[in-house]
């Protein structure tokens, strides 16, 4: 499991975003170990979860960029936007992966407010 810290912008923004999107109601300290299969979108068939994961990934990325003012780690290009979407969606579909792992994946693709390039 990746590090989970209130001092890490990627952790805080991931947690707040999932809370805003009604995926988890857990307090920050207990959220790092929450597996993806415990998020609200994780219901139904595998095909339905894939659609929900893509939708959630799109919503998360929009929140990162438009609300949290994150920027793409390697620049705002079509290729980088596509890579970020695919990475977030894939992370969401890893049922045993934790919220801390998702935050680490997000951190690979975004610079969050307060992070230097």
C-alpha positions in Angstrom: 0.0 0.0 0.0 1.2 3.5 -0.8 1.7 6.1 1.9 -1.4 7.9 3.2 -0.8 11.3 4.8 -2.8 14.4 5.5 0.3 16.3 4.4 0.2 14.8 0.9 -1.9 16.8 -1.6 -2.6 13.8 -3.7 -4.1 11.9 -0.8 -6.2 14.8 0.5 -7.5 15.7 -3.0 -8.3 12.0 -3.8 -10.1 11.6 -0.5 -12.1 14.8 -0.8 -13.0 14.0 -4.5 -14.3 10.5 -3.6 -16.3 12.0 -0.7 -17.8 14.7 -3.0 -18.7 12.1 -5.6 -20.5 10.0 -2.8 -18.1 7.1 -3.1 -16.9 6.9 0.5 -18.0 8.4 3.8 -15.0 7.4 5.9 -12.9 9.9 7.7 -9.5 10.7 6.2 -7.4 8.7 8.7 -9.3 5.5 8.0 -9.6 5.9 4.3 -6.1 5.0 3.1 -6.8 1.3 3.6 -10.3 1.3 1.9 -10.2 -1.1 -1.1 -11.8 0.0 -4.4 -14.4 -2.8 -4.0 -15.8 -0.9 -1.0 -16.5 2.3 -3.0 -20.1 3.0 -4.0 -19.6 2.4 -7.7 -18.5 -1.2 -7.1 -21.8 -3.0 -7.8 -23.2 -5.0 -10.6 -21.5 -7.0 -13.3 -17.9 -6.6 -14.4 -19.0 -4.8 -17.6 -21.2 -2.3 -15.6 -18.3 -1.7 -13.1 -16.0 -0.9 -16.1 -18.5 1.8 -17.3 -19.0 3.2 -13.8 -15.2 3.2 -13.3 -14.7 5.2 -16.5 -17.4 7.6 -15.5 -16.0 8.0 -12.1 -12.5 8.5 -13.5 -13.8 11.3 -15.8 -15.5 12.9 -12.8 -12.4 12.6 -10.6 -10.1 14.1 -13.3 -12.6 17.0 -13.9 -12.6 17.7 -10.2 -8.8 17.6 -9.9 -8.4 20.0 -12.8 -11.4 22.3 -12.5 -11.9 22.4 -8.7 -8.5 21.5 -7.1 -6.5 23.2 -9.8 -4.3 20.2 -10.5 -2.3 20.2 -13.7 -1.1 17.3 -15.8 2.3 16.1 -14.7 3.6 16.0 -18.2 1.5 18.7 -19.8 -2.1 19.1 -21.0 -1.9 17.1 -24.2 -4.4 14.6 -25.6 -2.0 11.8 -25.0 -1.4 12.8 -21.3 -5.2 13.2 -20.8 -5.8 9.8 -22.2 -3.0 8.2 -20.2 -4.4 9.7 -17.0 -7.9 8.6 -17.7 -6.8 5.0 -18.4 -4.6 4.9 -15.3 -7.3 6.2 -13.0 -9.9 3.9 -14.5 -7.5 0.9 -14.2 -6.8 1.7 -10.6 -10.5 1.9 -9.8 -11.0 -1.5 -11.3 -8.3 -3.1 -9.1 -10.7 -4.4 -6.4 -8.0 -4.9 -3.7 -6.2 -1.7 -4.5 -6.6 0.8 -1.7 -7.5 4.5 -1.7 -3.8 5.2 -0.9 -2.9 3.2 -4.0 -5.3 5.3 -6.1 -3.9 8.5 -4.7 -0.4 7.3 -5.7 -1.6 6.5 -9.2 -3.2 10.0 -9.4 0.1 11.5 -8.2 1.8 9.9 -11.2 -0.3 11.9 -13.6 -1.1 15.2 -11.8 0.6 18.0 -9.9 -1.7 19.0 -7.1 -1.8 22.5 -5.6 1.3 23.0 -3.5 3.4 20.5 -5.4 6.4 21.7 -7.4 6.9 20.5 -11.0 
